């Protein structure tokens, strides 16, 4: 399965459009990550705990998108857009959503 943010694939011809596919992932950051993240905000630097959570959420959303595309008979997803949102009353949850167009492309 080809996964791409571009709207065309070099050297491939789009044979048919199968439809829109989307994937979402919602992850909560635990209190220790929150505390460590706040300390990092004060003293500066990168928060590897948050970076890891974001990467996991993005991978899960794209995998869900890929599975949906496969069910539609597609062999590629193009034009993927990935969005990040903080949700929940206290902002303790992160949602990553990915949306794209499932297509069948030539080999």
Residue, then its C-alpha position, 0 to 999 in steps of 0.5 A: x500500500x502506497x501512502x502519500x501526502x501528494x495528490x499524484x504518484x510519480x510513474x503511476x497512473x490513477x486508475x480509479x478513485x475508491x473514496x475518502x478514508x480516515x483514521x483517528x487516534x486518541x491518546x491520553x498523556x499520563x500525569x508523569x508525562x504531563x509533569x515532565x512536560x511542564x518542567x520542560x516548558x519552564x526550563x526549555x528543551x524537547x519532551x521526548x515523552x510527548x514526541x513518542x506519544x505523538x508519533x504513536x498516535x500518528x502511526x495508529x491513525x495512518x494504519x487505520x486509514x490504510x486498513x479502510x483503504x484496503x477494504x475498499x480495494x485500493x492499493x494507495x492513499x493519496x493527498x493525506x492530511x494529518x491534523x493534531x488536536x488537544x481535547x478534553x476538559x483539561x486538555x489531557x488527551x490528544x487526537x490525531x486524525x488522518x484523511x486521504x483519498x483511496x485509489x487504485x494505481x497502475x503497477 
